Amino acid sequence: MPDNTCYIIAGGELLAPIELYKDFLVDKTPLFAADRGGEHLSEMCITPDYLLGDFDSISKKVLLALKKAGVQTADYPEEKDETDLEIAADFALRKGYKKIIILGAWGGRPDQSIAGISVLHKIKKHNGNGIILNPGDSLELVSGRTGLKREKGEKFSLAAWGGEVTGLSITGCKYNISGVVLSPWETRGISNRIIEKTGKISLNKGLALLMRELNYPFALEE
């Protein structure tokens, strides 16, 4: 990955055996843990570079062990306006990272999962690219032009986020369109499939939530 890439693990439920996450994260750096994400990493025997949050979800035993291991921590009050994931993303953006890969953010509480998409939007507003990455799927907000490699995963869906998407075109896929408007109250973009080597998405204005099914665990577009 490029030098401007970092990784965040949040405190949501893990959606596959922990060994899969460990295999993916073991050599990833820098690695930020958002509160209970530090507990997930402790179970993987992985030490994060930073641990951030209000620490109301991580056990005191694990928190103390991580501090003793020299992990840099940033402790926030429990009553705050941001989720722990947003705090970690803000920290990563201030450090200058533009590609932020987030794990452990799509499982468990639905409100926290939806809040994760809001964090993707914040990253986008700061000219970054955030991806919520799960073992079998990924979520990211796209604008302008995006290419999708079929080898990473054939199936995908699009939904308008934060307003209408205009000038939406899709090529190289089962359902190709040209210059259409996609509204947040429509489901037209759900369940498409890449049929050529690369599928292409372009839009003139707005943000689209791109949801992909992956052919193998944690497949990322390089």
N, C-alpha and C positions, 0 to 999 in steps of 0.2 A: 504494500500500500504506500501511497505518497507520504512524505513527511508531515503533511498537514492533516493527517487522519488520526483520530483518537477513538476510543471505545468507552462506552458507559454501560454498566450493568445496573439496572434498577431492581426494585424489590418485589416485582410481581411474581406470580407463579411461573415456574419453569414448565415449558410445554413438551418436554422430552426428557429422557434419562439424563442425569447430570453429566454423565461421561461425554455426551455429545457437546455440551457447552464447554466442558473442560478442554476437549481436543481442539476446539476452535479458539479459545481464549488464552491457552497456555503460553503462546509466544507473542501475544498482542500487547503493544505498548504505544503510547501511555494508556493506562487503564484506570478509569474513574469508577468508583462505586458510590451509588446513591443509597444511603441508609442501609436497608436490609439487603441491598445488593452486596454489601460486604460480607454478610452471612452466607450468601450463595457462593461467593468466592472462597470463603473459608472452608466450605464443604468440598470445594474442588482443589484445596491446597494451593490456591493461587493468591498472591499478595498484590493488592492494587497499588497504584502509585499515589492515589488520592482517595479519601473517604469524606463524603460531604452529606449534610442533612441535619435533621433535628435529633436523630438517633433514638427515636421512639419505637422503632421496629426491630433494630438489631439488638441482639442480646448483649448485656453488659460484659459477659465473659469474652465474647468475640471482639467487641469494641476495645477492651483493654488489651487483648492479645495483638490486635492490629496496631494499636498505638505503641506497644512495646517492640513490635517489629519495625518500627520507624516509619510507618505509613503517615503521610501528611494528612491532617484532618482539618475540617472547617465545620464548626459546630454552630447550628442555627437554632433560634427559639422554636418551640413546638407550635406556637400560635404565630403563623406567618402567612403571607399572601401566596407564596409559590409552593409547588410540590417539590419534593426532594429531587426529582428528575429535572425539573426546570432549573433548580439551583445548580445542579451538575452541568447542565447544558450551558448556562450562563458562564460558569467558570471556564469551561472548555473554550467558549467563544472569546472570552477575555484573554485566554492564553494564545489565541490566534489560530485555533484549529477550525478548518472550514468543512471538513468531512467528518461527521459525527455518527458513528455506528452505535445503535442503542439496542441492547438485549434486555430481556426480563421486564419489558414494559407492556406486554400484550397478553395478560393472563391474570385471573383473579378478579378484582373489582372493575366493573365496566366503566365507572367514572374515571378511574386512574388510567384506563386504557384510552379513553377518548381524550383525556388531558394530554396523553402522549402525543397525539396528533397536533394539539395546540403547541407543544414544544417543537415539533417539526416545523410548524409555521414560523415560530420565533427564529429558529435557525435559518430558515429561508429568508426572513426579513433582514437578517444580518449577512446576507449574501453567502450563506453556507448551504450545505446539503446534508440533511439528516435522514437516516434510514432506521426504522424500527425493524430489526431483523429477528425472525423466529426460525426454528429448525426447518419448517416447511413452507414459509412464506415471508414476505416483506411488505412494508408500507413506506411510501415516501411521497412528498408533494413535488409535482413537476410543473414547469412552465417552459415556454419556448419550445425547443425541440429535444426529443429524447429518443435514443435508440435502444432496442431491447434484443438481446441475443437469445435466440431460440434454445440454444444448448443449456442455458441457465434455468429455463422453465417456459413452457408454452402458454399456460393459462394466465390471464390477467384481467383486472377490472379497473374501471375509472369512475370516479365520482367527483362532481364539482365541490370545491371546498371554499367557503367564505363568500360565495356569490357566483354569478354565472361565468361559465367558461365560453369564450367566443372564438370562432375560427378554428374549431377543433377538427383536425384531420388525422386519420389513421391509415397506414398502408402496410402491406406485407402480412396482413392478418386475415382471419376468416371473415370478419365484419369490418370492411373498410368504409370510411366516410370522408367527406371533404367539406370543410368550412361550416360545420354545424355549431349550434349553440347547445351547451349542456347545462341544465339548471340544477340547483341543489335538490329540488323536489322531483327529479326524474331519475329513473333507474336504467336509462338507455345504455350506459357504459358498462354494465355488469356482464361478466362472462364472455370474454373474447379469447381468441387463441392465435398465437403467432404461427403462420404456416410457411413463411419464407425463412431464410437464414437469420434475418434481422427484421424485426418489426419497427415501425417508426411512428412516433406520436408528435404532433406539433399543435400548438395553440397560440392564438394571437394575444389573448388577454385572459387573465385569471389564473387560478391555481386548481390543479386536478390531483386528487388523491389516487395514486397508483398503487394497486394491491396485486402482488404477484404470487403465484404458486411456484415453488422451487422444485427442480428435479432431484436435487440432493441437498443434504443439510447445509444451511448457511451459505447457499450459493450467492455470490456477490458479483455485480457487474464491475469489472476492473477498469 
